[in-house]
Amino acid sequence: MAYMCRQAIGISQFREARIAVENVLRTTALPADAAMSSVDDMVSRIIAAPQSTPPAFNECIARIARTRQALLALRAQFHQLADHGLDADQP
């Protein structure tokens, strides 16, 4: 979403989104260089995919906020599993 909305949010916010994804990957014990490489691969796939018209500015902001909340929830879930030693299949 950050890539599609990069014109609306600006390049520095796009870079911040990349860093946020890298950090999420690193919380899973993925080494920093592997996390960066994974994000590079994701961006390359996004760029290569057919693009539709970017959403309007307000829609970009709303979608990015929802995506950020989803990432934070996944990070919290991962930490909870790691802290309690639970299997992912357990409730």
PDB file of N, CA, C and O in Angstrom, chain B, residues numbered from 101:
ATOM      1  N   MET B 101       0.827  -1.178   0.000  1.00  0.00           N
ATOM      2  CA  MET B 101       0.000   0.000   0.000  1.00  0.00           C
ATOM      3  C   MET B 101       0.875   1.247   0.000  1.00  0.00           C
ATOM      4  O   MET B 101       0.563   2.220  -0.686  1.00  0.00           O
ATOM      5  N   ALA B 102       1.940   1.230   0.742  1.00  0.00           N
ATOM      6  CA  ALA B 102       2.834   2.393   0.780  1.00  0.00           C
ATOM      7  C   ALA B 102       3.408   2.678  -0.603  1.00  0.00           C
ATOM      8  O   ALA B 102       3.582   3.837  -0.980  1.00  0.00           O
ATOM      9  N   TYR B 103       3.704   1.620  -1.360  1.00  0.00           N
ATOM     10  CA  TYR B 103       4.238   1.844  -2.702  1.00  0.00           C
ATOM     11  C   TYR B 103       3.185   2.499  -3.592  1.00  0.00           C
ATOM     12  O   TYR B 103       3.478   3.458  -4.305  1.00  0.00           O
ATOM     13  N   MET B 104       1.958   1.978  -3.548  1.00  0.00           N
ATOM     14  CA  MET B 104       0.895   2.551  -4.376  1.00  0.00           C
ATOM     15  C   MET B 104       0.607   3.999  -3.991  1.00  0.00           C
ATOM     16  O   MET B 104       0.226   4.806  -4.839  1.00  0.00           O
ATOM     17  N   CYS B 105       0.786   4.325  -2.728  1.00  0.00           N
ATOM     18  CA  CYS B 105       0.455   5.663  -2.231  1.00  0.00           C
ATOM     19  C   CYS B 105       1.679   6.557  -2.071  1.00  0.00           C
ATOM     20  O   CYS B 105       1.594   7.609  -1.438  1.00  0.00           O
ATOM     21  N   ARG B 106       2.799   6.161  -2.627  1.00  0.00           N
ATOM     22  CA  ARG B 106       4.033   6.909  -2.384  1.00  0.00           C
ATOM     23  C   ARG B 106       3.963   8.355  -2.847  1.00  0.00           C
ATOM     24  O   ARG B 106       4.612   9.222  -2.261  1.00  0.00           O
ATOM     25  N   GLN B 107       3.180   8.631  -3.900  1.00  0.00           N
ATOM     26  CA  GLN B 107       3.032  10.023  -4.347  1.00  0.00           C
ATOM     27  C   GLN B 107       2.291  10.847  -3.295  1.00  0.00           C
ATOM     28  O   GLN B 107       2.616  12.013  -3.074  1.00  0.00           O
ATOM     29  N   ALA B 108       1.302  10.243  -2.653  1.00  0.00           N
ATOM     30  CA  ALA B 108       0.499  10.952  -1.654  1.00  0.00           C
ATOM     31  C   ALA B 108       1.245  11.117  -0.332  1.00  0.00           C
ATOM     32  O   ALA B 108       1.162  12.167   0.305  1.00  0.00           O
ATOM     33  N   ILE B 109       1.968  10.082   0.076  1.00  0.00           N
ATOM     34  CA  ILE B 109       2.594  10.123   1.405  1.00  0.00           C
ATOM     35  C   ILE B 109       4.012  10.653   1.378  1.00  0.00           C
ATOM     36  O   ILE B 109       4.538  11.062   2.414  1.00  0.00           O
ATOM     37  N   GLY B 110       4.642  10.655   0.214  1.00  0.00           N
ATOM     38  CA  GLY B 110       6.017  11.140   0.108  1.00  0.00           C
ATOM     39  C   GLY B 110       7.024  10.015   0.266  1.00  0.00           C
ATOM     40  O   GLY B 110       6.741   8.975   0.860  1.00  0.00           O
ATOM     41  N   ILE B 111       8.204  10.251  -0.282  1.00  0.00           N
ATOM     42  CA  ILE B 111       9.236   9.213  -0.298  1.00  0.00           C
ATOM     43  C   ILE B 111       9.748   8.868   1.101  1.00  0.00           C
ATOM     44  O   ILE B 111      10.070   7.711   1.368  1.00  0.00           O
ATOM     45  N   SER B 112       9.825   9.849   1.993  1.00  0.00           N
ATOM     46  CA  SER B 112      10.335   9.537   3.328  1.00  0.00           C
ATOM     47  C   SER B 112       9.377   8.626   4.084  1.00  0.00           C
ATOM     48  O   SER B 112       9.820   7.752   4.829  1.00  0.00           O
ATOM     49  N   GLN B 113       8.063   8.817   3.905  1.00  0.00           N
ATOM     50  CA  GLN B 113       7.101   7.920   4.549  1.00  0.00           C
ATOM     51  C   GLN B 113       7.136   6.533   3.913  1.00  0.00           C
ATOM     52  O   GLN B 113       6.948   5.527   4.597  1.00  0.00           O
ATOM     53  N   PHE B 114       7.376   6.480   2.599  1.00  0.00           N
ATOM     54  CA  PHE B 114       7.527   5.192   1.936  1.00  0.00           C
ATOM     55  C   PHE B 114       8.727   4.447   2.522  1.00  0.00           C
ATOM     56  O   PHE B 114       8.648   3.250   2.800  1.00  0.00           O
ATOM     57  N   ARG B 115       9.831   5.158   2.706  1.00  0.00           N
ATOM     58  CA  ARG B 115      11.022   4.532   3.305  1.00  0.00           C
ATOM     59  C   ARG B 115      10.749   4.079   4.737  1.00  0.00           C
ATOM     60  O   ARG B 115      11.218   3.023   5.163  1.00  0.00           O
ATOM     61  N   GLU B 116       9.989   4.885   5.473  1.00  0.00           N
ATOM     62  CA  GLU B 116       9.623   4.494   6.848  1.00  0.00           C
ATOM     63  C   GLU B 116       8.803   3.199   6.837  1.00  0.00           C
ATOM     64  O   GLU B 116       8.973   2.344   7.706  1.00  0.00           O
ATOM     65  N   ALA B 117       7.921   3.064   5.857  1.00  0.00           N
ATOM     66  CA  ALA B 117       7.117   1.840   5.742  1.00  0.00           C
ATOM     67  C   ALA B 117       8.012   0.643   5.454  1.00  0.00           C
ATOM     68  O   ALA B 117       7.813  -0.432   6.020  1.00  0.00           O
ATOM     69  N   ARG B 118       8.995   0.823   4.579  1.00  0.00           N
ATOM     70  CA  ARG B 118       9.953  -0.260   4.295  1.00  0.00           C
ATOM     71  C   ARG B 118      10.672  -0.684   5.564  1.00  0.00           C
ATOM     72  O   ARG B 118      10.810  -1.874   5.844  1.00  0.00           O
ATOM     73  N   ILE B 119      11.127   0.294   6.324  1.00  0.00           N
ATOM     74  CA  ILE B 119      11.849   0.010   7.568  1.00  0.00           C
ATOM     75  C   ILE B 119      10.942  -0.713   8.560  1.00  0.00           C
ATOM     76  O   ILE B 119      11.386  -1.625   9.258  1.00  0.00           O
ATOM     77  N   ALA B 120       9.677  -0.311   8.624  1.00  0.00           N
ATOM     78  CA  ALA B 120       8.732  -0.980   9.524  1.00  0.00           C
ATOM     79  C   ALA B 120       8.573  -2.448   9.156  1.00  0.00           C
ATOM     80  O   ALA B 120       8.531  -3.309  10.035  1.00  0.00           O
ATOM     81  N   VAL B 121       8.485  -2.740   7.857  1.00  0.00           N
ATOM     82  CA  VAL B 121       8.361  -4.138   7.420  1.00  0.00           C
ATOM     83  C   VAL B 121       9.644  -4.896   7.736  1.00  0.00           C
ATOM     84  O   VAL B 121       9.590  -6.037   8.196  1.00  0.00           O
ATOM     85  N   GLU B 122      10.791  -4.279   7.496  1.00  0.00           N
ATOM     86  CA  GLU B 122      12.065  -4.921   7.841  1.00  0.00           C
ATOM     87  C   GLU B 122      12.101  -5.248   9.329  1.00  0.00           C
ATOM     88  O   GLU B 122      12.524  -6.337   9.717  1.00  0.00           O
ATOM     89  N   ASN B 123      11.661  -4.310  10.163  1.00  0.00           N
ATOM     90  CA  ASN B 123      11.676  -4.531  11.612  1.00  0.00           C
ATOM     91  C   ASN B 123      10.746  -5.651  12.031  1.00  0.00           C
ATOM     92  O   ASN B 123      11.070  -6.431  12.926  1.00  0.00           O
ATOM     93  N   VAL B 124       9.590  -5.735  11.386  1.00  0.00           N
ATOM     94  CA  VAL B 124       8.668  -6.837  11.692  1.00  0.00           C
ATOM     95  C   VAL B 124       9.342  -8.165  11.355  1.00  0.00           C
ATOM     96  O   VAL B 124       9.276  -9.116  12.134  1.00  0.00           O
ATOM     97  N   LEU B 125       9.984  -8.225  10.201  1.00  0.00           N
ATOM     98  CA  LEU B 125      10.677  -9.463   9.823  1.00  0.00           C
ATOM     99  C   LEU B 125      11.804  -9.787  10.793  1.00  0.00           C
ATOM    100  O   LEU B 125      12.036 -10.953  11.111  1.00  0.00           O
ATOM    101  N   ARG B 126      12.500  -8.766  11.263  1.00  0.00           N
ATOM    102  CA  ARG B 126      13.606  -8.994  12.195  1.00  0.00           C
ATOM    103  C   ARG B 126      13.123  -9.483  13.552  1.00  0.00           C
ATOM    104  O   ARG B 126      13.864 -10.175  14.250  1.00  0.00           O
ATOM    105  N   THR B 127      11.889  -9.139  13.947  1.00  0.00           N
ATOM    106  CA  THR B 127      11.376  -9.634  15.229  1.00  0.00           C
ATOM    107  C   THR B 127      11.177 -11.139  15.200  1.00  0.00           C
ATOM    108  O   THR B 127      11.043 -11.769  16.250  1.00  0.00           O
ATOM    109  N   THR B 128      11.157 -11.723  14.002  1.00  0.00           N
ATOM    110  CA  THR B 128      11.011 -13.175  13.884  1.00  0.00           C
ATOM    111  C   THR B 128      12.371 -13.864  13.867  1.00  0.00           C
ATOM    112  O   THR B 128      12.478 -15.031  13.488  1.00  0.00           O
ATOM    113  N   ALA B 129      13.413 -13.135  14.280  1.00  0.00           N
ATOM    114  CA  ALA B 129      14.786 -13.634  14.347  1.00  0.00           C
ATOM    115  C   ALA B 129      15.444 -13.737  12.979  1.00  0.00           C
ATOM    116  O   ALA B 129      16.485 -14.379  12.841  1.00  0.00           O
ATOM    117  N   LEU B 130      14.856 -13.121  11.978  1.00  0.00           N
ATOM    118  CA  LEU B 130      15.473 -13.070  10.663  1.00  0.00           C
ATOM    119  C   LEU B 130      16.621 -12.065  10.725  1.00  0.00           C
ATOM    120  O   LEU B 130      16.421 -10.943  11.191  1.00  0.00           O
ATOM    121  N   PRO B 131      17.812 -12.434  10.271  1.00  0.00           N
ATOM    122  CA  PRO B 131      18.928 -11.483  10.298  1.00  0.00           C
ATOM    123  C   PRO B 131      18.604 -10.226   9.495  1.00  0.00           C
ATOM    124  O   PRO B 131      17.831 -10.275   8.538  1.00  0.00           O
ATOM    125  N   ALA B 132      19.193  -9.111   9.886  1.00  0.00           N
ATOM    126  CA  ALA B 132      18.905  -7.818   9.261  1.00  0.00           C
ATOM    127  C   ALA B 132      19.109  -7.848   7.752  1.00  0.00           C
ATOM    128  O   ALA B 132      18.283  -7.322   7.006  1.00  0.00           O
ATOM    129  N   ASP B 133      20.206  -8.459   7.294  1.00  0.00           N
ATOM    130  CA  ASP B 133      20.452  -8.478   5.849  1.00  0.00           C
ATOM    131  C   ASP B 133      19.402  -9.303   5.118  1.00  0.00           C
ATOM    132  O   ASP B 133      19.016  -8.958   4.001  1.00  0.00           O
ATOM    133  N   ALA B 134      18.940 -10.374   5.723  1.00  0.00           N
ATOM    134  CA  ALA B 134      17.898 -11.191   5.102  1.00  0.00           C
ATOM    135  C   ALA B 134      16.561 -10.445   5.099  1.00  0.00           C
ATOM    136  O   ALA B 134      15.799 -10.545   4.137  1.00  0.00           O
ATOM    137  N   ALA B 135      16.275  -9.703   6.163  1.00  0.00           N
ATOM    138  CA  ALA B 135      15.047  -8.912   6.216  1.00  0.00           C
ATOM    139  C   ALA B 135      15.061  -7.840   5.131  1.00  0.00           C
ATOM    140  O   ALA B 135      14.059  -7.636   4.445  1.00  0.00           O
ATOM    141  N   MET B 136      16.183  -7.161   4.977  1.00  0.00           N
ATOM    142  CA  MET B 136      16.300  -6.124   3.955  1.00  0.00           C
ATOM    143  C   MET B 136      16.153  -6.728   2.560  1.00  0.00           C
ATOM    144  O   MET B 136      15.485  -6.157   1.698  1.00  0.00           O
ATOM    145  N   SER B 137      16.771  -7.869   2.346  1.00  0.00           N
ATOM    146  CA  SER B 137      16.676  -8.544   1.055  1.00  0.00           C
ATOM    147  C   SER B 137      15.243  -8.982   0.773  1.00  0.00           C
ATOM    148  O   SER B 137      14.773  -8.884  -0.361  1.00  0.00           O
ATOM    149  N   SER B 138      14.554  -9.461   1.794  1.00  0.00           N
ATOM    150  CA  SER B 138      13.159  -9.878   1.627  1.00  0.00           C
ATOM    151  C   SER B 138      12.278  -8.700   1.240  1.00  0.00           C
ATOM    152  O   SER B 138      11.406  -8.824   0.380  1.00  0.00           O
ATOM    153  N   VAL B 139      12.509  -7.557   1.876  1.00  0.00           N
ATOM    154  CA  VAL B 139      11.726  -6.367   1.545  1.00  0.00           C
ATOM    155  C   VAL B 139      12.054  -5.901   0.126  1.00  0.00           C
ATOM    156  O   VAL B 139      11.159  -5.501  -0.618  1.00  0.00           O
ATOM    157  N   ASP B 140      13.323  -5.952  -0.247  1.00  0.00           N
ATOM    158  CA  ASP B 140      13.702  -5.606  -1.625  1.00  0.00           C
ATOM    159  C   ASP B 140      12.957  -6.491  -2.623  1.00  0.00           C
ATOM    160  O   ASP B 140      12.457  -6.005  -3.637  1.00  0.00           O
ATOM    161  N   ASP B 141      12.886  -7.790  -2.332  1.00  0.00           N
ATOM    162  CA  ASP B 141      12.170  -8.725  -3.204  1.00  0.00           C
ATOM    163  C   ASP B 141      10.682  -8.380  -3.275  1.00  0.00           C
ATOM    164  O   ASP B 141      10.081  -8.412  -4.350  1.00  0.00           O
ATOM    165  N   MET B 142      10.086  -8.047  -2.109  1.00  0.00           N
ATOM    166  CA  MET B 142       8.671  -7.676  -2.090  1.00  0.00           C
ATOM    167  C   MET B 142       8.417  -6.449  -2.959  1.00  0.00           C
ATOM    168  O   MET B 142       7.477  -6.425  -3.755  1.00  0.00           O
ATOM    169  N   VAL B 143       9.263  -5.430  -2.800  1.00  0.00           N
ATOM    170  CA  VAL B 143       9.091  -4.200  -3.570  1.00  0.00           C
ATOM    171  C   VAL B 143       9.256  -4.489  -5.061  1.00  0.00           C
ATOM    172  O   VAL B 143       8.505  -3.959  -5.880  1.00  0.00           O
ATOM    173  N   SER B 144      10.229  -5.324  -5.417  1.00  0.00           N
ATOM    174  CA  SER B 144      10.426  -5.676  -6.830  1.00  0.00           C
ATOM    175  C   SER B 144       9.187  -6.348  -7.410  1.00  0.00           C
ATOM    176  O   SER B 144       8.788  -6.055  -8.537  1.00  0.00           O
ATOM    177  N   ARG B 145       8.576  -7.253  -6.637  1.00  0.00           N
ATOM    178  CA  ARG B 145       7.351  -7.920  -7.105  1.00  0.00           C
ATOM    179  C   ARG B 145       6.200  -6.930  -7.236  1.00  0.00           C
ATOM    180  O   ARG B 145       5.410  -7.013  -8.177  1.00  0.00           O
ATOM    181  N   ILE B 146       6.104  -6.001  -6.301  1.00  0.00           N
ATOM    182  CA  ILE B 146       5.042  -4.992  -6.354  1.00  0.00           C
ATOM    183  C   ILE B 146       5.224  -4.113  -7.581  1.00  0.00           C
ATOM    184  O   ILE B 146       4.255  -3.818  -8.281  1.00  0.00           O
ATOM    185  N   ILE B 147       6.458  -3.690  -7.848  1.00  0.00           N
ATOM    186  CA  ILE B 147       6.737  -2.831  -9.003  1.00  0.00           C
ATOM    187  C   ILE B 147       6.419  -3.560 -10.307  1.00  0.00           C
ATOM    188  O   ILE B 147       5.891  -2.965 -11.246  1.00  0.00           O
ATOM    189  N   ALA B 148       6.742  -4.848 -10.356  1.00  0.00           N
ATOM    190  CA  ALA B 148       6.531  -5.634 -11.576  1.00  0.00           C
ATOM    191  C   ALA B 148       5.057  -5.955 -11.824  1.00  0.00           C
ATOM    192  O   ALA B 148       4.668  -6.224 -12.961  1.00  0.00           O
ATOM    193  N   ALA B 149       4.237  -5.930 -10.781  1.00  0.00           N
ATOM    194  CA  ALA B 149       2.818  -6.268 -10.918  1.00  0.00           C
ATOM    195  C   ALA B 149       2.075  -5.136 -11.626  1.00  0.00           C
ATOM    196  O   ALA B 149       2.441  -3.968 -11.501  1.00  0.00           O
ATOM    197  N   PRO B 150       1.040  -5.492 -12.362  1.00  0.00           N
ATOM    198  CA  PRO B 150       0.240  -4.447 -13.008  1.00  0.00           C
ATOM    199  C   PRO B 150      -0.329  -3.496 -11.945  1.00  0.00           C
ATOM    200  O   PRO B 150      -0.826  -3.932 -10.907  1.00  0.00           O
ATOM    201  N   GLN B 151      -0.247  -2.220 -12.222  1.00  0.00           N
ATOM    202  CA  GLN B 151      -0.701  -1.218 -11.264  1.00  0.00           C
ATOM    203  C   GLN B 151      -2.055  -0.656 -11.657  1.00  0.00           C
ATOM    204  O   GLN B 151      -2.319  -0.371 -12.825  1.00  0.00           O
ATOM    205  N   SER B 152      -2.892  -0.507 -10.670  1.00  0.00           N
ATOM    206  CA  SER B 152      -4.144   0.207 -10.890  1.00  0.00           C
ATOM    207  C   SER B 152      -3.910   1.662 -10.476  1.00  0.00           C
ATOM    208  O   SER B 152      -2.836   2.011  -9.986  1.00  0.00           O
ATOM    209  N   THR B 153      -4.898   2.484 -10.673  1.00  0.00           N
ATOM    210  CA  THR B 153      -4.784   3.881 -10.285  1.00  0.00           C
ATOM    211  C   THR B 153      -4.637   3.957  -8.767  1.00  0.00           C
ATOM    212  O   THR B 153      -5.389   3.313  -8.035  1.00  0.00           O
ATOM    213  N   PRO B 154      -3.674   4.739  -8.297  1.00  0.00           N
ATOM    214  CA  PRO B 154      -3.510   4.847  -6.838  1.00  0.00           C
ATOM    215  C   PRO B 154      -4.774   5.408  -6.186  1.00  0.00           C
ATOM    216  O   PRO B 154      -5.485   6.213  -6.788  1.00  0.00           O
ATOM    217  N   PRO B 155      -5.046   4.984  -4.968  1.00  0.00           N
ATOM    218  CA  PRO B 155      -6.212   5.530  -4.260  1.00  0.00           C
ATOM    219  C   PRO B 155      -6.023   7.024  -3.981  1.00  0.00           C
ATOM    220  O   PRO B 155      -4.910   7.546  -4.044  1.00  0.00           O
ATOM    221  N   ALA B 156      -7.116   7.687  -3.677  1.00  0.00           N
ATOM    222  CA  ALA B 156      -7.063   9.095  -3.287  1.00  0.00           C
ATOM    223  C   ALA B 156      -6.287   9.228  -1.975  1.00  0.00           C
ATOM    224  O   ALA B 156      -6.120   8.254  -1.240  1.00  0.00           O
ATOM    225  N   PHE B 157      -5.823  10.425  -1.696  1.00  0.00           N
ATOM    226  CA  PHE B 157      -4.994  10.683  -0.517  1.00  0.00           C
ATOM    227  C   PHE B 157      -5.632  10.149   0.770  1.00  0.00           C
ATOM    228  O   PHE B 157      -4.981   9.433   1.530  1.00  0.00           O
ATOM    229  N   ASN B 158      -6.907  10.496   1.018  1.00  0.00           N
ATOM    230  CA  ASN B 158      -7.567  10.056   2.253  1.00  0.00           C
ATOM    231  C   ASN B 158      -7.661   8.540   2.332  1.00  0.00           C
ATOM    232  O   ASN B 158      -7.491   7.955   3.402  1.00  0.00           O
ATOM    233  N   GLU B 159      -7.930   7.908   1.196  1.00  0.00           N
ATOM    234  CA  GLU B 159      -7.994   6.442   1.173  1.00  0.00           C
ATOM    235  C   GLU B 159      -6.619   5.848   1.434  1.00  0.00           C
ATOM    236  O   GLU B 159      -6.506   4.838   2.130  1.00  0.00           O
ATOM    237  N   CYS B 160      -5.568   6.459   0.886  1.00  0.00           N
ATOM    238  CA  CYS B 160      -4.198   6.002   1.158  1.00  0.00           C
ATOM    239  C   CYS B 160      -3.910   6.039   2.652  1.00  0.00           C
ATOM    240  O   CYS B 160      -3.414   5.066   3.221  1.00  0.00           O
ATOM    241  N   ILE B 161      -4.220   7.157   3.280  1.00  0.00           N
ATOM    242  CA  ILE B 161      -3.948   7.310   4.711  1.00  0.00           C
ATOM    243  C   ILE B 161      -4.714   6.255   5.509  1.00  0.00           C
ATOM    244  O   ILE B 161      -4.155   5.638   6.416  1.00  0.00           O
ATOM    245  N   ALA B 162      -5.981   6.046   5.177  1.00  0.00           N
ATOM    246  CA  ALA B 162      -6.788   5.058   5.901  1.00  0.00           C
ATOM    247  C   ALA B 162      -6.240   3.645   5.708  1.00  0.00           C
ATOM    248  O   ALA B 162      -6.133   2.888   6.673  1.00  0.00           O
ATOM    249  N   ARG B 163      -5.895   3.286   4.480  1.00  0.00           N
ATOM    250  CA  ARG B 163      -5.375   1.933   4.218  1.00  0.00           C
ATOM    251  C   ARG B 163      -4.024   1.713   4.882  1.00  0.00           C
ATOM    252  O   ARG B 163      -3.761   0.638   5.422  1.00  0.00           O
ATOM    253  N   ILE B 164      -3.179   2.713   4.845  1.00  0.00           N
ATOM    254  CA  ILE B 164      -1.874   2.582   5.489  1.00  0.00           C
ATOM    255  C   ILE B 164      -2.039   2.434   7.000  1.00  0.00           C
ATOM    256  O   ILE B 164      -1.336   1.639   7.624  1.00  0.00           O
ATOM    257  N   ALA B 165      -2.955   3.187   7.585  1.00  0.00           N
ATOM    258  CA  ALA B 165      -3.213   3.066   9.021  1.00  0.00           C
ATOM    259  C   ALA B 165      -3.699   1.664   9.369  1.00  0.00           C
ATOM    260  O   ALA B 165      -3.266   1.089  10.367  1.00  0.00           O
ATOM    261  N   ARG B 166      -4.604   1.106   8.547  1.00  0.00           N
ATOM    262  CA  ARG B 166      -5.091  -0.262   8.802  1.00  0.00           C
ATOM    263  C   ARG B 166      -3.963  -1.279   8.665  1.00  0.00           C
ATOM    264  O   ARG B 166      -3.864  -2.214   9.459  1.00  0.00           O
ATOM    265  N   THR B 167      -3.114  -1.092   7.656  1.00  0.00           N
ATOM    266  CA  THR B 167      -1.988  -2.002   7.453  1.00  0.00           C
ATOM    267  C   THR B 167      -1.024  -1.931   8.641  1.00  0.00           C
ATOM    268  O   THR B 167      -0.538  -2.955   9.119  1.00  0.00           O
ATOM    269  N   ARG B 168      -0.758  -0.718   9.105  1.00  0.00           N
ATOM    270  CA  ARG B 168       0.143  -0.539  10.253  1.00  0.00           C
ATOM    271  C   ARG B 168      -0.425  -1.233  11.489  1.00  0.00           C
ATOM    272  O   ARG B 168       0.309  -1.902  12.217  1.00  0.00           O
ATOM    273  N   GLN B 169      -1.735  -1.078  11.730  1.00  0.00           N
ATOM    274  CA  GLN B 169      -2.367  -1.728  12.875  1.00  0.00           C
ATOM    275  C   GLN B 169      -2.280  -3.249  12.755  1.00  0.00           C
ATOM    276  O   GLN B 169      -2.053  -3.942  13.746  1.00  0.00           O
ATOM    277  N   ALA B 170      -2.458  -3.756  11.552  1.00  0.00           N
ATOM    278  CA  ALA B 170      -2.355  -5.210  11.344  1.00  0.00           C
ATOM    279  C   ALA B 170      -0.933  -5.690  11.632  1.00  0.00           C
ATOM    280  O   ALA B 170      -0.748  -6.743  12.243  1.00  0.00           O
ATOM    281  N   LEU B 171       0.070  -4.927  11.196  1.00  0.00           N
ATOM    282  CA  LEU B 171       1.456  -5.298  11.475  1.00  0.00           C
ATOM    283  C   LEU B 171       1.743  -5.283  12.967  1.00  0.00           C
ATOM    284  O   LEU B 171       2.400  -6.187  13.484  1.00  0.00           O
ATOM    285  N   LEU B 172       1.255  -4.263  13.659  1.00  0.00           N
ATOM    286  CA  LEU B 172       1.457  -4.187  15.108  1.00  0.00           C
ATOM    287  C   LEU B 172       0.778  -5.352  15.823  1.00  0.00           C
ATOM    288  O   LEU B 172       1.324  -5.900  16.781  1.00  0.00           O
ATOM    289  N   ALA B 173      -0.403  -5.727  15.359  1.00  0.00           N
ATOM    290  CA  ALA B 173      -1.107  -6.860  15.964  1.00  0.00           C
ATOM    291  C   ALA B 173      -0.343  -8.155  15.729  1.00  0.00           C
ATOM    292  O   ALA B 173      -0.230  -8.980  16.636  1.00  0.00           O
ATOM    293  N   LEU B 174       0.182  -8.341  14.525  1.00  0.00           N
ATOM    294  CA  LEU B 174       0.973  -9.542  14.245  1.00  0.00           C
ATOM    295  C   LEU B 174       2.243  -9.579  15.082  1.00  0.00           C
ATOM    296  O   LEU B 174       2.631 -10.635  15.583  1.00  0.00           O
ATOM    297  N   ARG B 175       2.889  -8.432  15.235  1.00  0.00           N
ATOM    298  CA  ARG B 175       4.095  -8.368  16.063  1.00  0.00           C
ATOM    299  C   ARG B 175       3.772  -8.734  17.506  1.00  0.00           C
ATOM    300  O   ARG B 175       4.512  -9.494  18.130  1.00  0.00           O
ATOM    301  N   ALA B 176       2.672  -8.202  18.045  1.00  0.00           N
ATOM    302  CA  ALA B 176       2.273  -8.516  19.417  1.00  0.00           C
ATOM    303  C   ALA B 176       1.952  -9.996  19.564  1.00  0.00           C
ATOM    304  O   ALA B 176       2.305 -10.622  20.564  1.00  0.00           O
ATOM    305  N   GLN B 177       1.284 -10.547  18.564  1.00  0.00           N
ATOM    306  CA  GLN B 177       0.953 -11.969  18.579  1.00  0.00           C
ATOM    307  C   GLN B 177       2.226 -12.810  18.576  1.00  0.00           C
ATOM    308  O   GLN B 177       2.328 -13.789  19.315  1.00  0.00           O
ATOM    309  N   PHE B 178       3.179 -12.437  17.760  1.00  0.00           N
ATOM    310  CA  PHE B 178       4.435 -13.162  17.699  1.00  0.00           C
ATOM    311  C   PHE B 178       5.151 -13.106  19.048  1.00  0.00           C
ATOM    312  O   PHE B 178       5.647 -14.120  19.539  1.00  0.00           O
ATOM    313  N   HIS B 179       5.200 -11.916  19.639  1.00  0.00           N
ATOM    314  CA  HIS B 179       5.873 -11.777  20.940  1.00  0.00           C
ATOM    315  C   HIS B 179       5.168 -12.601  22.014  1.00  0.00           C
ATOM    316  O   HIS B 179       5.819 -13.197  22.872  1.00  0.00           O
ATOM    317  N   GLN B 180       3.845 -12.633  21.964  1.00  0.00           N
ATOM    318  CA  GLN B 180       3.109 -13.427  22.935  1.00  0.00           C
ATOM    319  C   GLN B 180       3.455 -14.905  22.786  1.00  0.00           C
ATOM    320  O   GLN B 180       3.682 -15.600  23.777  1.00  0.00           O
ATOM    321  N   LEU B 181       3.495 -15.376  21.555  1.00  0.00           N
ATOM    322  CA  LEU B 181       3.858 -16.780  21.320  1.00  0.00           C
ATOM    323  C   LEU B 181       5.288 -17.053  21.773  1.00  0.00           C
ATOM    324  O   LEU B 181       5.559 -18.078  22.399  1.00  0.00           O
ATOM    325  N   ALA B 182       6.203 -16.136  21.457  1.00  0.00           N
ATOM    326  CA  ALA B 182       7.600 -16.325  21.832  1.00  0.00           C
ATOM    327  C   ALA B 182       7.773 -16.282  23.344  1.00  0.00           C
ATOM    328  O   ALA B 182       8.542 -17.067  23.900  1.00  0.00           O
ATOM    329  N   ASP B 183       7.071 -15.376  24.014  1.00  0.00           N
ATOM    330  CA  ASP B 183       7.208 -15.223  25.467  1.00  0.00           C
ATOM    331  C   ASP B 183       6.624 -16.395  26.243  1.00  0.00           C
ATOM    332  O   ASP B 183       7.121 -16.752  27.311  1.00  0.00           O
ATOM    333  N   HIS B 184       5.576 -16.985  25.707  1.00  0.00           N
ATOM    334  CA  HIS B 184       4.886 -18.056  26.427  1.00  0.00           C
ATOM    335  C   HIS B 184       5.192 -19.440  25.891  1.00  0.00           C
ATOM    336  O   HIS B 184       4.711 -20.436  26.432  1.00  0.00           O
ATOM    337  N   GLY B 185       5.976 -19.515  24.846  1.00  0.00           N
ATOM    338  CA  GLY B 185       6.343 -20.800  24.304  1.00  0.00           C
ATOM    339  C   GLY B 185       5.174 -21.588  23.746  1.00  0.00           C
ATOM    340  O   GLY B 185       5.203 -22.818  23.727  1.00  0.00           O
ATOM    341  N   LEU B 186       4.154 -20.891  23.297  1.00  0.00           N
ATOM    342  CA  LEU B 186       2.964 -21.568  22.764  1.00  0.00           C
ATOM    343  C   LEU B 186       3.171 -21.948  21.321  1.00  0.00           C
ATOM    344  O   LEU B 186       3.899 -21.283  20.584  1.00  0.00           O
ATOM    345  N   ASP B 187       2.517 -23.033  20.923  1.00  0.00           N
ATOM    346  CA  ASP B 187       2.483 -23.385  19.516  1.00  0.00           C
ATOM    347  C   ASP B 187       1.483 -22.468  18.827  1.00  0.00           C
ATOM    348  O   ASP B 187       0.504 -22.037  19.436  1.00  0.00           O
ATOM    349  N   ALA B 188       1.728 -22.174  17.570  1.00  0.00           N
ATOM    350  CA  ALA B 188       0.842 -21.296  16.810  1.00  0.00           C
ATOM    351  C   ALA B 188      -0.559 -21.869  16.683  1.00  0.00           C
ATOM    352  O   ALA B 188      -1.514 -21.117  16.490  1.00  0.00           O
ATOM    353  N   ASP B 189      -0.704 -23.194  16.787  1.00  0.00           N
ATOM    354  CA  ASP B 189      -2.009 -23.837  16.632  1.00  0.00           C
ATOM    355  C   ASP B 189      -2.846 -23.786  17.905  1.00  0.00           C
ATOM    356  O   ASP B 189      -4.044 -24.071  17.867  1.00  0.00           O
ATOM    357  N   GLN B 190      -2.233 -23.428  19.028  1.00  0.00           N
ATOM    358  CA  GLN B 190      -2.982 -23.372  20.282  1.00  0.00           C
ATOM    359  C   GLN B 190      -3.774 -22.079  20.364  1.00  0.00           C
ATOM    360  O   GLN B 190      -3.326 -21.041  19.876  1.00  0.00           O
ATOM    361  N   PRO B 191      -4.963 -22.136  20.984  1.00  0.00           N
ATOM    362  CA  PRO B 191      -5.765 -20.906  21.162  1.00  0.00           C
ATOM    363  C   PRO B 191      -5.138 -19.975  22.170  1.00  0.00           C
ATOM    364  O   PRO B 191      -5.678 -18.901  22.438  1.00  0.00           O
TER     365      PRO B 191
END
